[in-house]
Amino acid sequence: MASDDRPAPELTADGHHVVIDGRRWRATDPSIPDGFRQELVDELMAARRAVKASESDARRRVQDAKTALGERGAPWWEDRTGATFDERIAATIRTLLRHRGQSSICPSDVARTVGGPSWRPVMPDVRRVAADLADLDEIIVTQKQQPVSIREARGPVRIIRGPRI
């Protein structure tokens, strides 16, 4: 049962969609770890409230959160490569950063969110997309609390919100 005592939505046989009032909607990627899924859902709900309040960036926030959850963009059950997967990585970075406010995120948080249990091979993609977002001033990559180029940095880095996110 859902938290408000309604039954959980029905899933299609393949698990790719939920059925609500006879309509099919893409299901959230089940490989997202619960903690990260909750952060993405919390940001989605905040973004939906922002839409109602007519905030200027609200619809972009909703789009990012739904893309990060796998509910928009390329289907999560298909190949996890290419430009559409890069957009999911970028949306996940932006959504986690918005949710965490002034706190930083680790690139591995993003890889775990989009890569599920086999997240390690996704790390080079996350670092590449993060470099592109840093070029656009959407994020700042830091190491030991100092801005660095993720293309040149070796070892652990953190990602914080940039001036254009």
Residue pairs with C-beta under 8 A, 6 or more apart in sequence:
1 7
1 8
2 8
9 18
9 19
9 20
10 18
10 19
11 17
11 18
11 19
11 27
12 18
12 19
12 24
14 77
15 27
15 30
16 26
16 27
16 75
16 77
17 24
17 25
17 26
17 27
18 24
18 25
18 26
18 27
19 25
25 71
26 70
26 71
26 72
26 75
27 70
27 71
28 37
28 69
28 70
28 71
29 69
29 70
29 76
29 116
31 76
31 115
31 116
31 117
32 40
32 69
32 70
32 113
32 114
32 116
33 112
33 113
33 116
36 96
36 109
36 112
36 113
37 69
39 95
39 96
39 99
39 100
40 65
40 68
40 69
40 92
40 95
40 96
40 99
40 113
41 65
41 69
42 99
43 61
43 65
43 95
43 96
43 98
43 99
44 62
44 65
44 66
44 69
44 95
46 61
46 98
46 99
47 58
47 61
47 62
47 64
47 65
48 58
48 62
50 57
50 58
50 61
51 58
51 59
51 62
61 95
61 98
63 72
63 91
64 91
64 94
64 95
64 98
65 91
65 95
66 72
67 73
67 87
67 88
67 91
67 92
68 88
68 91
68 92
68 94
68 95
68 96
68 113
68 114
70 76
70 88
73 84
73 87
73 88
73 91
74 82
74 84
74 85
74 88
79 85
80 114
80 115
80 122
81 125
85 114
85 125
86 125
86 128
86 129
88 114
89 110
89 114
89 122
89 125
89 126
89 129
90 129
90 132
90 133
92 110
92 113
92 114
93 105
93 110
93 126
93 129
93 130
93 133
93 139
93 159
94 133
94 138
94 165
96 105
96 109
96 110
96 113
97 105
97 139
97 159
97 160
97 161
97 165
98 161
98 165
102 160
102 161
104 142
104 158
104 159
104 160
105 158
105 159
106 156
106 157
106 158
106 159
107 123
107 126
107 127
107 130
107 150
107 157
107 159
108 119
108 123
108 126
110 126
110 130
110 159
111 119
111 120
111 122
111 123
111 125
111 126
112 119
114 122
114 126
115 121
115 122
127 150
127 151
130 139
130 141
130 150
130 159
131 141
131 149
131 150
131 151
133 139
133 162
134 140
134 141
134 149
134 150
134 162
136 162
136 164
137 162
137 163
137 164
138 162
138 164
138 165
139 159
139 160
139 161
139 162
139 165
140 147
140 159
140 160
140 161
140 162
141 147
141 148
141 149
141 150
141 153
141 157
141 158
141 159
142 148
142 157
142 158
142 159
142 160
143 153
143 155
143 156
143 157
143 158
148 157
150 157
